[in-house]
Amino acid sequence: MNRTILSTLGAMFFLCAVFAAADAQAASAKVASGVVNVNTASAEQLCLLPGIGQSKARAIVEHRAKQPFTRIEDLQKVKGIGPKLVEKLRPVVVTEGETTAKAAPKKGRRK
C-alpha cells in the first residue's frame, strides 16, 4: 500500500480510539451530583448509574424485592455486577436515605 493510504488509515484508527474513549468517559459520568439509593430508586433512577442500563436496573429492582441491599458490596449478588463495577458505583450509591442524584446534562451539538 502506498504511504498516503496507510497514513489515512492510521489517522482514522486514531480518531476512532479517541471517540471510543470519549464515549466510555461519558457513559461513566451519567450522575452529575447526588446519590442513588439502590433500595428505593426507580429503574429510571438506577439507569443514571455508570454501567447500569435497563436490564441491570430491572435485575436490581427484582433482587431488592426479595432481599434489600444492606451494603454496597451486596450489588455483586445481581447478575452482571462484579467487584469492578461496584467500585465504580461506590461514590454514587447508598443503601439508606434519599435518592438525590441529578442526571448530568447531555452534551449535544449546537446547530
N, C-alpha and C positions, 0 to 999 in steps of 0.2 A: 504494500500500500504506500501511497505517497505521503509525505510529511504533513501536507495540509489536511488530509482526511484523518490521520492519526491525531493531529493537534485538535481538530474539531471534535473528534470522539472523546478525547481527554477532557476537553472543556465541558462537554455535555455530561460526562460522568461526574465531574466535579460539581456542577450545578445540581444534578440530581441528589448527590450526597448532602449538599448544603440544604436543599429544600426538605429532604427527609429528616435531617436533624432539627430543622425549624419546626416541622410538624410534630415530632416527638416531644420537643420542648413545650409547644403549645398544648399538647394533649395532657401534659403533666401539670399544667397551670390552669385548670378549669375553675378552681376555687380562688377568688381574689382575696377574700378575707373571711374570717369566722371559722366555725367548726360544724361538722355534721355528726349528729347523734345516730349511730347505727341501729339503735333500738327503737327509735321513734320516727326517723326521717322517712319521707315518701320515697318511692322508687325514683321519682324525678330528682329529688334532692340527692339521693345516693349517686346518681349519674354525674353529679358535679365533681365527684371524687376522681382523682387521677387514676387511670387504669380500670375504672368501673364503668361498664356500659350497661345496656338494658338487661342482658341476660344475667350478669353478676348481681345487678341490683335486685332482680327478682329472686335470685338464689339467696341473697342476704335476707330479704323480707320473709321468704319461706323458712329459712333457718331460725330466725328470731321468733317466729310464731310458735315453734316447738320449744326453743330454748334461747332466752335472751343472752346477749353477749355481756360478760362481766369484765373482760379485759380485751384490749385491742388485739392481742395475740389470738383470741378465740375466732377471729375472722378467718384464720387458716383452716377452720373446720368447713368452710364453704369451698366447694369445688372451684378450682381455678385461682384461688387466692393463696399465695405462698409467702414465705418469710420476706422476700424482696419487696413484694407489693405491700405487705403490712408495714415495712419500714418507710415506704414512700407515703403511706396513708397516715402514719403516726402523728404528724403535725396538725392534721385537719380532721381527725376522728376522735370522738368521745363516746363513752357508753352511758353517761349520765348528763343531765342538763338539757338545755335547749339547743336546737339546730339554729345556728346564726350565720351559716355560710351564705355568701353572696357570689353569684357567678361572675367570673371575670368578663369584662366587656369583650365582645367579639371584634376582632380586628378585620376589617374589610377594606376593600379597595375603594378609594374615592373616585367618583366619576367626574 
